[in-house]
Amino acid sequence: MNNNSLSRFDLKDRVIVITGGAGLLGVMHAESIAGAGGTPVLSDLNGEAAEKSATSISEKYGVPALGIQTDITNKPNVEELCNSILSRFGRVDGLINNAANNPKMEDSQQTTEWSRFENFSLDAWEQDMAVGLKGAFLCSQVLGSKMAEQGKGVIVNISSDLGLVGPDQRLYKKESVPADQQPVKPVTYPVIKSGLIGLTRYLATYWATEGVRVNALCPGGVEAGQPEDFKERLHSRIPMNRMAQKDEYQGTILFLVSDASSYMTGATLAVDGGRTCW
């Protein structure tokens, strides 16, 4: 690879917002940006955690990372986020819609019949939709509009392999638990992740002439100390026979937010160890 090709990954002077920035993958996304010289803004409902992670990234990479408390389901709060970024940095160059509610059904030590479709509450539906879809809509609307005014920007929507295929509920099966009490992946998760792919296609065509590129990343499961029996079942459904390590999406994120993907928009990129090709 020649130097010109490598330079396309350079994010110097670029300001990129990550929602859910204090979470496991949010921090990894921020480090990927900082490692390429960019300025990550970690937006999270847990402002203290976001600020702590941003401070750590600033010290490690020598960039002015910023942590900001934000309720992405509240438009005035998202507008405050945007104004704070513009006041401090004068621009916004990218957005990673990463925030989502994602209950870990595989870790449950009790019956979780609440997650079953027949019992799933409207409150839970609305809360999940508010974070996963409404939040992505509002952040794209507010921050994406600023990028369109600038004439350049990039949005990456974090979907999932479950945005491409339905959940295999057998993964979560508990022995000696009645069928009507078995834990399942809640309906909201795949619906939201599929919706983000639709949002990606809409915005990619909507802002194409304004220089704003929009793509979706569909990661697979991440190794995070899940029970061994769950991992064995999941591994058997993945051609590479393992889950991802938390840092294995960093290269893809860097590609998607940088000029290395300059002719790519409206795309859905699966990085899942091959799970969705079976």
Backbone bond lengths (Angstrom), bond angles and torsions (degrees), N, CA, C in turn:
res aa  C-N    CA-C-N  psi(-1)  N-CA   C-N-CA  omega(-1)  CA-C   N-CA-C  phi
1 M - - - 1.467 - - 1.526 109.44 -
2 N 1.342 117.08 128.25 1.461 119.12 -178.14 1.526 110.77 -81.16
3 N 1.337 115.04 169.27 1.461 120.21 -175.98 1.523 111.85 -61.98
4 N 1.343 117.13 -34.32 1.449 119.92 179.58 1.535 110.95 -63.19
5 S 1.337 115.95 -39.87 1.460 120.19 178.20 1.520 110.95 -64.87
6 L 1.323 116.68 -42.98 1.462 120.53 179.68 1.526 111.74 -65.01
7 S 1.320 116.67 -34.28 1.462 120.05 -177.88 1.520 112.23 -64.89
8 R 1.319 117.34 -20.01 1.460 120.58 -179.19 1.530 111.98 -71.20
9 F 1.326 116.51 -14.84 1.465 120.81 176.77 1.532 112.01 -89.26
10 D 1.313 116.96 -5.43 1.463 121.42 -176.62 1.531 110.95 -69.70
11 L 1.330 116.48 128.68 1.463 120.98 -179.94 1.524 112.56 -113.85
12 K 1.306 116.92 19.49 1.463 119.99 -179.01 1.528 110.60 -56.40
13 D 1.325 115.33 134.58 1.471 124.40 178.96 1.521 113.41 71.19
14 R 1.315 118.80 9.29 1.463 120.91 178.48 1.533 110.29 -101.82
15 V 1.306 114.79 137.40 1.461 122.36 -176.87 1.523 108.32 -110.58
16 I 1.313 116.01 120.17 1.461 120.57 -173.80 1.524 109.77 -128.23
17 V 1.326 115.70 126.78 1.461 123.06 -177.30 1.521 110.08 -92.80
18 I 1.335 115.99 134.89 1.466 121.67 175.28 1.518 108.37 -120.05
19 T 1.329 117.89 115.84 1.461 119.46 175.29 1.529 108.52 -81.31
20 G 1.324 116.22 152.02 1.455 119.05 -171.57 1.514 109.52 62.28
21 G 1.338 115.10 33.56 1.462 120.74 -170.82 1.505 115.56 -68.26
22 A 1.333 117.64 -17.57 1.461 120.16 -179.72 1.526 112.25 -90.95
23 G 1.330 117.19 -3.60 1.457 120.73 -178.91 1.520 112.21 -78.88
24 L 1.327 115.39 176.75 1.463 122.24 -176.07 1.528 112.56 -53.06
25 L 1.326 117.17 -55.47 1.458 120.26 -179.05 1.523 111.78 -81.54
26 G 1.334 117.89 -27.34 1.457 120.17 177.43 1.518 111.70 -57.68
27 V 1.311 116.33 -43.78 1.465 120.83 178.60 1.526 110.27 -65.97
28 M 1.331 117.13 -39.39 1.461 120.47 178.70 1.530 110.57 -63.55
29 H 1.340 117.03 -41.64 1.460 120.40 177.24 1.532 110.21 -61.27
30 A 1.331 116.09 -42.73 1.468 120.68 -179.29 1.520 110.97 -63.91
31 E 1.317 117.06 -39.84 1.471 120.15 179.36 1.523 110.92 -67.19
32 S 1.321 116.95 -35.92 1.464 120.40 177.51 1.524 110.51 -61.29
33 I 1.316 116.30 -42.55 1.467 121.54 178.53 1.518 110.95 -66.72
34 A 1.322 116.20 -46.96 1.465 120.61 -178.82 1.526 111.08 -63.43
35 G 1.318 117.25 -37.51 1.459 120.83 -179.83 1.514 113.03 -64.26
36 A 1.342 116.60 -22.70 1.467 121.45 177.60 1.527 111.70 -97.69
37 G 1.333 116.35 12.23 1.459 120.62 176.04 1.507 115.11 89.66
38 G 1.333 117.44 2.63 1.452 120.47 -179.90 1.515 112.84 -84.22
39 T 1.317 115.16 171.38 1.460 122.04 179.32 1.515 109.23 -109.02
40 P 1.336 118.05 106.74 1.459 119.79 177.94 1.520 111.74 -85.36
41 V 1.320 115.90 138.11 1.465 122.00 173.48 1.521 106.47 -111.68
42 L 1.320 116.17 112.47 1.453 121.93 -177.87 1.525 108.91 -90.97
43 S 1.309 115.59 107.03 1.461 121.90 179.76 1.518 108.36 -101.86
44 D 1.333 116.13 127.77 1.457 119.11 -176.88 1.523 109.60 -155.34
45 L 1.322 116.51 150.19 1.461 120.32 175.60 1.521 110.35 -62.30
46 N 1.333 115.86 -32.09 1.463 122.11 174.91 1.525 108.35 -87.83
47 G 1.320 115.98 87.39 1.457 120.34 -175.61 1.509 113.71 -62.94
48 E 1.326 117.10 -37.23 1.465 120.45 -179.35 1.525 111.13 -62.44
49 A 1.336 116.31 -44.08 1.463 120.43 178.52 1.527 110.88 -65.78
50 A 1.329 117.21 -38.54 1.460 121.00 178.79 1.524 111.03 -63.65
51 E 1.318 116.54 -43.66 1.464 120.92 179.74 1.525 110.73 -65.64
52 K 1.316 116.89 -40.87 1.466 120.63 179.25 1.523 111.15 -62.72
53 S 1.339 116.62 -45.41 1.469 120.36 178.99 1.522 111.14 -65.08
54 A 1.322 116.90 -39.38 1.465 120.67 179.93 1.519 110.99 -64.77
55 T 1.320 116.94 -40.74 1.467 120.75 178.23 1.517 110.77 -62.11
56 S 1.321 116.15 -43.79 1.463 120.93 179.13 1.528 111.32 -62.20
57 I 1.338 116.73 -41.77 1.465 121.02 179.67 1.529 110.70 -67.58
58 S 1.321 117.04 -39.64 1.470 120.75 178.20 1.511 110.76 -59.89
59 E 1.315 116.15 -44.53 1.465 120.66 -179.10 1.520 111.70 -67.98
60 K 1.321 116.52 -36.99 1.468 120.47 -176.72 1.525 112.55 -75.68
61 Y 1.341 117.41 -37.99 1.461 120.55 -172.10 1.526 114.06 -112.18
62 G 1.317 117.56 -7.71 1.456 120.11 178.14 1.510 114.02 69.79
63 V 1.325 116.68 33.88 1.469 121.57 177.47 1.533 107.92 -121.47
64 P 1.322 118.08 155.94 1.471 120.89 -178.01 1.528 112.35 -82.29
65 A 1.329 116.75 60.76 1.463 120.52 178.55 1.526 109.62 -60.45
66 L 1.323 115.36 148.19 1.459 120.26 -175.55 1.515 109.79 -132.20
67 G 1.338 116.95 135.05 1.457 122.35 174.73 1.521 109.44 -110.95
68 I 1.322 117.30 129.63 1.465 121.47 -176.68 1.527 110.09 -134.67
69 Q 1.321 116.20 132.55 1.455 121.46 174.15 1.526 108.43 -73.63
70 T 1.331 116.64 126.63 1.462 120.79 -178.71 1.514 110.55 -145.99
71 D 1.309 116.02 134.88 1.455 121.72 168.03 1.518 106.46 -98.48
72 I 1.326 116.29 100.14 1.469 119.82 -173.43 1.522 112.64 -72.15
73 T 1.333 117.56 -6.41 1.462 119.88 176.58 1.528 112.01 -87.46
74 N 1.331 116.16 -1.61 1.460 122.30 -177.03 1.520 108.90 -117.01
75 K 1.347 117.48 112.46 1.465 120.02 -173.88 1.526 113.40 -59.54
76 P 1.340 120.46 -45.12 1.471 119.19 177.37 1.528 112.69 -57.90
77 N 1.339 116.45 -34.38 1.462 119.80 177.99 1.526 111.09 -68.58
78 V 1.333 116.62 -38.52 1.473 120.39 177.05 1.530 109.92 -66.93
79 E 1.328 116.89 -37.84 1.463 120.54 177.03 1.531 110.73 -65.11
80 E 1.332 117.16 -36.11 1.463 120.61 175.35 1.527 110.70 -64.22
81 L 1.331 115.77 -40.74 1.462 120.43 176.23 1.525 110.13 -57.95
82 C 1.321 116.25 -49.07 1.462 121.29 -179.28 1.522 111.24 -60.79
83 N 1.326 116.82 -45.31 1.465 120.75 -179.22 1.522 111.71 -64.23
84 S 1.327 116.57 -37.72 1.470 120.44 178.52 1.525 110.69 -64.02
85 I 1.332 115.81 -41.14 1.470 120.18 179.63 1.527 110.55 -66.58
86 L 1.318 116.40 -45.31 1.467 119.65 -179.57 1.520 111.45 -66.19
87 S 1.316 117.26 -35.72 1.459 121.12 178.79 1.517 111.07 -65.75
88 R 1.321 115.99 -38.83 1.467 119.27 -176.76 1.518 113.05 -84.99
89 F 1.332 116.75 -42.03 1.467 119.82 -172.39 1.531 113.87 -111.94
90 G 1.314 117.38 -17.73 1.458 120.45 178.03 1.511 115.34 81.60
91 R 1.321 117.59 1.01 1.456 120.16 -177.75 1.532 110.12 -165.98
92 V 1.311 116.02 163.58 1.459 122.06 170.06 1.528 106.57 -138.86
93 D 1.320 115.88 128.85 1.459 120.72 -171.79 1.522 114.58 -112.47
94 G 1.315 116.07 -14.43 1.460 117.27 -177.91 1.517 112.22 -162.62
95 L 1.316 114.11 159.81 1.456 122.20 179.31 1.521 108.62 -142.27
96 I 1.327 116.08 129.75 1.460 121.59 172.29 1.519 107.35 -113.21
97 N 1.323 116.26 108.36 1.463 121.27 178.01 1.528 108.44 -80.90
98 N 1.328 114.50 91.41 1.457 121.83 -171.85 1.527 113.28 -109.09
99 A 1.333 117.70 -20.94 1.462 121.46 -173.66 1.528 111.56 -66.14
100 A 1.341 115.59 139.47 1.464 121.17 177.60 1.512 109.51 -166.79
101 N 1.318 115.86 149.52 1.460 120.87 166.42 1.523 107.36 -83.64
102 N 1.329 117.48 131.86 1.463 120.45 -178.02 1.515 110.04 -148.06
103 P 1.330 118.27 81.90 1.462 120.51 179.09 1.519 110.90 -61.77
104 K 1.319 116.49 136.29 1.464 121.90 -177.18 1.526 109.64 -89.42
105 M 1.317 116.21 88.25 1.458 120.35 -176.02 1.524 111.64 -64.99
106 E 1.342 116.40 -29.08 1.460 119.38 -178.32 1.520 112.54 -69.11
107 D 1.349 117.41 -19.85 1.455 121.43 -177.72 1.521 112.94 -93.24
108 S 1.314 117.08 -4.63 1.462 120.18 -173.63 1.522 111.21 -66.02
109 Q 1.320 115.65 133.62 1.456 121.70 177.34 1.526 111.19 -100.30
110 Q 1.291 117.36 6.90 1.451 121.30 -179.56 1.524 109.43 -137.73
111 T 1.326 115.70 168.00 1.464 117.83 176.15 1.523 108.78 -65.99
112 T 1.300 115.86 144.42 1.466 120.14 -175.40 1.521 109.66 -129.80
113 E 1.325 115.28 54.98 1.457 119.66 -179.03 1.517 112.36 -63.29
114 W 1.359 117.30 -17.24 1.471 120.29 178.04 1.521 111.61 -60.03
115 S 1.350 116.83 -28.01 1.459 119.51 -175.75 1.527 112.84 -80.21
116 R 1.310 116.79 -14.13 1.459 119.69 -177.69 1.527 110.59 -67.01
117 F 1.304 116.21 145.58 1.462 121.51 -173.16 1.531 112.34 -55.61
118 E 1.348 116.15 -40.51 1.464 119.91 -177.33 1.534 111.96 -64.18
119 N 1.333 115.89 -26.90 1.461 120.69 -174.72 1.524 113.50 -106.85
120 F 1.316 116.84 -4.77 1.464 119.78 -171.75 1.524 110.04 -65.54
121 S 1.325 115.90 126.52 1.465 120.03 -172.08 1.523 112.17 -82.00
122 L 1.309 114.93 153.14 1.458 120.45 176.38 1.520 110.68 -64.18
123 D 1.330 117.34 -35.06 1.468 120.53 178.07 1.522 110.82 -61.17
124 A 1.347 116.17 -45.06 1.465 119.86 179.42 1.525 110.54 -64.57
125 W 1.335 116.79 -41.02 1.463 121.54 177.35 1.525 110.54 -57.68
126 E 1.324 116.22 -49.62 1.462 120.88 -176.29 1.532 111.71 -67.57
127 Q 1.335 117.36 -37.56 1.461 119.95 178.68 1.522 111.21 -65.36
128 D 1.332 116.55 -45.53 1.462 120.41 -179.89 1.523 111.31 -65.03
129 M 1.339 116.41 -44.10 1.456 120.43 179.36 1.529 111.18 -63.47
130 A 1.326 116.13 -36.63 1.463 119.94 -179.35 1.520 111.13 -61.40
131 V 1.323 116.70 -44.47 1.466 119.90 -178.93 1.530 111.12 -75.05
132 G 1.330 116.31 -51.46 1.456 120.07 -171.22 1.511 116.13 -74.77
133 L 1.347 117.51 -38.20 1.466 119.98 -177.30 1.530 112.95 -109.86
134 K 1.325 117.08 -49.71 1.459 119.26 178.60 1.529 110.22 -60.07
135 G 1.331 116.63 -42.75 1.461 120.07 -179.91 1.522 111.90 -62.54
136 A 1.341 116.65 -43.07 1.469 120.02 178.34 1.522 110.59 -64.95
137 F 1.333 116.74 -39.34 1.479 121.55 177.30 1.525 110.78 -61.45
138 L 1.335 117.30 -49.46 1.464 120.56 -176.94 1.526 111.92 -65.92
139 C 1.328 116.72 -43.38 1.466 119.01 -179.92 1.518 110.94 -65.77
140 S 1.328 116.70 -39.17 1.468 120.14 177.39 1.522 110.48 -66.15
141 Q 1.321 116.58 -41.21 1.458 120.87 -179.65 1.518 111.59 -62.50
142 V 1.321 117.00 -48.82 1.465 121.47 -175.16 1.528 111.78 -76.98
143 L 1.327 116.93 -52.62 1.466 120.02 -176.51 1.522 111.61 -78.18
144 G 1.329 116.31 -37.58 1.466 119.40 178.67 1.515 112.42 -63.22
145 S 1.338 116.29 -36.10 1.464 119.63 178.15 1.518 111.48 -62.35
146 K 1.318 116.64 -37.52 1.474 120.49 177.59 1.525 110.70 -66.14
147 M 1.328 116.23 -39.78 1.462 119.38 177.54 1.524 110.72 -64.89
148 A 1.333 116.34 -39.15 1.466 119.93 177.99 1.520 110.57 -63.46
149 E 1.328 117.52 -38.05 1.469 121.23 176.43 1.521 110.85 -63.92
150 Q 1.333 116.59 -36.66 1.469 121.04 178.72 1.525 111.65 -72.48
151 G 1.341 116.65 -24.24 1.458 120.85 -178.42 1.509 114.13 90.14
152 K 1.346 116.53 8.06 1.461 119.46 178.49 1.518 109.66 -164.43
153 G 1.334 115.17 141.44 1.456 120.58 176.80 1.509 110.27 173.65
154 V 1.317 115.25 173.64 1.460 119.77 -179.07 1.518 109.40 -146.01
155 I 1.330 115.64 138.52 1.457 122.56 174.81 1.526 107.65 -121.54
156 V 1.327 115.65 133.47 1.460 121.39 174.65 1.524 107.51 -120.79
157 N 1.312 116.50 118.42 1.453 121.24 176.57 1.522 109.49 -95.21
158 I 1.335 116.02 123.87 1.454 119.44 -179.20 1.520 108.95 -86.49
159 S 1.326 115.28 100.55 1.451 122.24 175.95 1.527 107.70 -88.93
160 S 1.300 118.34 -135.58 1.463 122.08 -176.40 1.516 108.65 -169.64
161 D 1.339 116.07 162.41 1.461 117.59 170.22 1.531 110.03 -60.09
162 L 1.343 116.94 -25.51 1.463 120.68 177.41 1.524 112.44 -80.73
163 G 1.317 117.12 2.18 1.453 121.36 166.37 1.517 110.98 -86.09
164 L 1.334 115.75 -11.56 1.465 121.82 -177.78 1.517 112.85 -110.46
165 V 1.329 116.39 -31.03 1.467 121.44 179.37 1.520 108.54 -133.30
166 G 1.310 116.10 158.72 1.461 120.18 178.11 1.518 111.30 -75.29
167 P 1.333 117.30 153.70 1.463 120.56 178.02 1.532 110.75 -64.76
168 D 1.312 116.18 138.95 1.461 121.05 172.24 1.524 106.65 -90.24
169 Q 1.324 116.93 98.07 1.457 120.86 -173.06 1.524 112.79 -67.43
170 R 1.318 118.14 -13.45 1.460 120.55 177.05 1.524 111.62 -64.82
171 L 1.334 116.52 -21.37 1.465 120.12 179.33 1.523 112.32 -62.14
172 Y 1.321 116.86 -29.22 1.463 121.47 -172.06 1.527 112.86 -101.05
173 K 1.316 116.94 4.63 1.460 121.50 -173.74 1.527 111.91 -62.28
174 K 1.346 115.00 135.09 1.456 122.37 177.68 1.524 108.97 -111.03
175 E 1.333 115.69 132.67 1.454 119.44 179.02 1.528 110.37 -67.48
176 S 1.316 115.40 145.75 1.466 123.13 175.72 1.524 113.58 64.61
177 V 1.322 116.45 20.96 1.465 120.92 176.33 1.524 107.61 -109.66
178 P 1.326 118.12 130.03 1.470 120.25 -179.73 1.522 111.78 -56.39
179 A 1.321 115.41 149.62 1.467 120.71 -175.50 1.517 112.60 -56.81
180 D 1.336 116.76 -37.84 1.457 119.14 -177.09 1.525 113.54 -80.34
181 Q 1.352 116.17 3.09 1.459 120.91 176.92 1.530 112.38 -121.06
182 Q 1.325 116.11 4.00 1.460 119.97 -179.79 1.532 110.84 -65.11
183 P 1.339 117.48 138.39 1.466 119.30 175.88 1.519 110.71 -70.46
184 V 1.324 115.82 145.23 1.463 121.71 176.47 1.520 108.59 -139.61
185 K 1.315 115.48 158.65 1.464 119.39 172.45 1.522 107.48 -65.46
186 P 1.330 118.40 125.70 1.468 119.31 -177.26 1.526 112.59 -61.57
187 V 1.317 115.75 150.08 1.458 122.69 -176.77 1.528 111.82 -58.89
188 T 1.326 117.23 -32.94 1.460 119.87 -174.73 1.526 113.13 -63.68
189 Y 1.324 117.38 -33.30 1.469 119.07 -173.97 1.536 111.87 -62.70
190 P 1.333 119.99 -57.06 1.472 118.33 179.06 1.518 113.47 -66.48
191 V 1.341 117.63 -31.12 1.468 119.47 178.08 1.527 109.98 -64.15
192 I 1.314 117.43 -45.12 1.463 121.63 179.27 1.522 110.88 -64.34
193 K 1.323 116.40 -45.54 1.467 119.96 -177.37 1.529 111.35 -66.01
194 S 1.324 117.15 -33.98 1.474 120.29 173.62 1.522 110.05 -68.98
195 G 1.333 116.16 -40.08 1.463 120.48 178.85 1.512 112.70 -61.53
196 L 1.316 117.37 -34.73 1.464 120.49 179.15 1.526 111.12 -65.96
197 I 1.320 117.00 -31.47 1.467 119.65 176.20 1.525 109.60 -68.19
198 G 1.332 117.12 -39.81 1.462 120.32 175.46 1.514 112.14 -63.63
199 L 1.340 116.60 -41.35 1.464 121.01 177.27 1.525 110.41 -62.30
200 T 1.316 116.20 -38.93 1.469 121.56 178.71 1.521 110.65 -58.81
201 R 1.311 117.09 -48.73 1.464 120.75 -177.63 1.523 111.45 -66.05
202 Y 1.322 115.43 -39.11 1.465 119.16 179.93 1.522 110.49 -63.08
203 L 1.327 117.10 -51.99 1.459 120.97 -176.10 1.526 112.13 -68.43
204 A 1.334 116.14 -32.61 1.470 119.29 179.60 1.520 110.94 -61.37
205 T 1.324 116.85 -40.26 1.462 119.56 179.03 1.531 111.35 -81.59
206 Y 1.309 116.79 -32.52 1.464 121.29 -177.58 1.528 111.63 -65.09
207 W 1.339 116.61 -42.91 1.459 120.60 -175.02 1.530 113.85 -107.62
208 A 1.313 117.58 14.39 1.466 119.99 -176.65 1.517 112.47 -57.85
209 T 1.331 118.12 -40.65 1.460 120.77 -177.46 1.524 112.28 -80.74
210 E 1.338 117.30 -8.36 1.467 121.43 176.25 1.522 111.99 -97.36
211 G 1.324 116.86 5.88 1.461 120.16 175.19 1.511 115.38 80.30
212 V 1.332 117.44 14.17 1.466 120.31 178.84 1.533 108.45 -100.91
213 R 1.315 115.56 117.46 1.459 121.09 178.36 1.531 109.48 -94.54
214 V 1.324 116.52 143.05 1.460 121.52 -177.75 1.522 109.33 -136.73
215 N 1.325 116.61 122.48 1.459 121.91 179.76 1.524 110.17 -135.09
216 A 1.315 115.82 162.55 1.458 121.50 179.15 1.518 109.66 -118.46
217 L 1.321 115.41 137.85 1.461 122.19 174.22 1.524 108.24 -109.72
218 C 1.328 115.68 129.64 1.464 121.33 179.06 1.528 109.34 -112.87
219 P 1.335 117.27 89.82 1.461 119.64 178.28 1.521 111.75 -77.70
220 G 1.329 115.11 158.34 1.453 120.71 170.31 1.520 109.68 -93.05
221 G 1.313 116.60 -168.83 1.456 121.51 -178.50 1.514 112.97 -67.44
222 V 1.323 115.80 148.87 1.463 122.55 -178.71 1.525 110.10 -111.77
223 E 1.303 116.44 132.24 1.460 122.18 176.22 1.525 109.57 -60.47
224 A 1.341 115.46 120.90 1.472 120.03 -178.90 1.523 110.61 -151.30
225 G 1.336 115.72 42.21 1.453 119.92 176.28 1.514 114.99 74.82
226 Q 1.327 117.50 27.04 1.460 120.65 178.70 1.533 110.41 -66.09
227 P 1.331 117.24 158.53 1.471 120.38 177.31 1.530 111.54 -56.85
228 E 1.332 116.42 143.71 1.455 121.22 -175.79 1.522 112.49 -61.88
229 D 1.326 117.44 -38.04 1.467 118.18 -178.82 1.521 111.34 -65.96
230 F 1.343 116.75 -35.27 1.459 120.25 176.76 1.527 109.61 -65.77
231 K 1.324 116.95 -46.07 1.471 120.33 -178.25 1.523 111.22 -62.54
232 E 1.310 117.31 -38.95 1.468 119.61 178.55 1.523 111.03 -61.36
233 R 1.326 116.51 -42.94 1.470 119.92 178.95 1.520 110.92 -65.00
234 L 1.333 115.91 -43.49 1.465 119.27 -178.88 1.521 111.60 -67.82
235 H 1.329 116.98 -42.82 1.471 120.22 -178.83 1.528 111.49 -58.14
236 S 1.318 116.81 -34.72 1.467 120.11 -178.96 1.520 112.05 -67.34
237 R 1.335 116.99 -14.41 1.459 121.80 -179.69 1.527 111.98 -102.22
238 I 1.314 116.88 3.19 1.470 122.16 -178.90 1.526 108.77 -116.77
239 P 1.328 119.35 121.98 1.465 120.53 -179.29 1.528 113.74 -52.86
240 M 1.333 118.24 -37.03 1.466 120.32 179.12 1.532 112.69 -79.07
241 N 1.343 115.92 -3.10 1.453 123.31 172.14 1.535 113.99 60.57
242 R 1.335 116.09 34.10 1.464 120.40 176.18 1.514 109.78 -163.82
243 M 1.337 114.85 164.57 1.458 121.09 171.82 1.521 108.89 -88.19
244 A 1.312 116.37 168.70 1.462 120.95 177.81 1.519 110.73 -77.85
245 Q 1.315 116.22 151.44 1.459 121.45 165.98 1.528 107.35 -82.92
246 K 1.322 116.50 154.24 1.462 119.42 -171.24 1.524 113.70 -62.86
247 D 1.345 118.17 -21.27 1.464 120.51 -178.58 1.532 113.18 -94.84
248 E 1.335 118.06 2.83 1.464 119.82 -172.94 1.524 114.13 -82.39
249 Y 1.321 117.31 -1.01 1.470 119.91 174.70 1.522 111.80 -101.79
250 Q 1.319 116.97 -1.73 1.459 119.54 -175.00 1.522 112.62 -64.78
251 G 1.314 117.34 -40.73 1.455 119.94 179.25 1.518 111.83 -64.10
252 T 1.331 116.16 -39.14 1.457 120.40 179.48 1.529 111.08 -67.00
253 I 1.335 116.22 -42.39 1.462 120.31 177.73 1.522 110.33 -60.51
254 L 1.320 117.11 -45.90 1.463 120.75 179.78 1.529 110.34 -59.99
255 F 1.315 117.07 -43.69 1.464 120.98 177.36 1.524 111.26 -58.68
256 L 1.323 116.79 -46.07 1.461 120.77 -173.94 1.521 113.56 -71.44
257 V 1.336 118.39 -33.26 1.470 119.59 -177.72 1.522 112.68 -90.65
258 S 1.319 117.26 -8.73 1.468 120.69 -176.99 1.526 111.45 -102.81
259 D 1.326 115.32 176.44 1.468 120.88 177.93 1.519 112.56 -73.20
260 A 1.331 117.32 -3.67 1.464 119.99 175.72 1.523 110.94 -63.44
261 S 1.336 116.80 -23.55 1.472 121.47 178.56 1.527 110.84 -110.73
262 S 1.324 117.13 34.37 1.462 122.29 -170.71 1.528 114.64 -62.22
263 Y 1.336 118.59 -21.75 1.467 120.20 179.25 1.524 111.01 -107.98
264 M 1.317 116.18 27.29 1.457 121.21 -175.82 1.517 109.42 -122.20
265 T 1.311 116.77 118.41 1.465 120.84 174.57 1.526 109.06 -152.90
266 G 1.328 115.28 149.13 1.456 120.89 -178.84 1.516 113.51 74.48
267 A 1.325 117.03 12.28 1.463 120.82 -175.36 1.528 111.47 -94.08
268 T 1.310 114.77 154.69 1.460 122.52 174.47 1.515 107.57 -119.40
269 L 1.307 116.29 115.83 1.465 122.00 -172.58 1.525 110.07 -110.74
270 A 1.321 117.73 114.41 1.457 122.94 178.71 1.520 109.62 -89.57
271 V 1.328 116.55 126.32 1.463 122.67 174.70 1.523 105.29 -128.89
272 D 1.321 115.87 85.87 1.468 120.64 -165.90 1.521 113.78 -140.25
273 G 1.341 117.29 22.03 1.447 120.03 -179.97 1.516 112.97 68.19
274 G 1.334 116.77 12.49 1.454 121.12 178.64 1.517 114.58 94.84
275 R 1.340 117.67 3.81 1.464 119.96 -173.87 1.521 112.77 -56.93
276 T 1.316 118.15 -42.74 1.464 119.89 -174.71 1.525 113.59 -82.50
277 C 1.335 117.42 0.31 1.476 117.76 175.39 1.527 110.62 -91.75
278 W 1.326 117.36 -5.41 1.473 120.97 174.83 1.511 109.21 -93.64
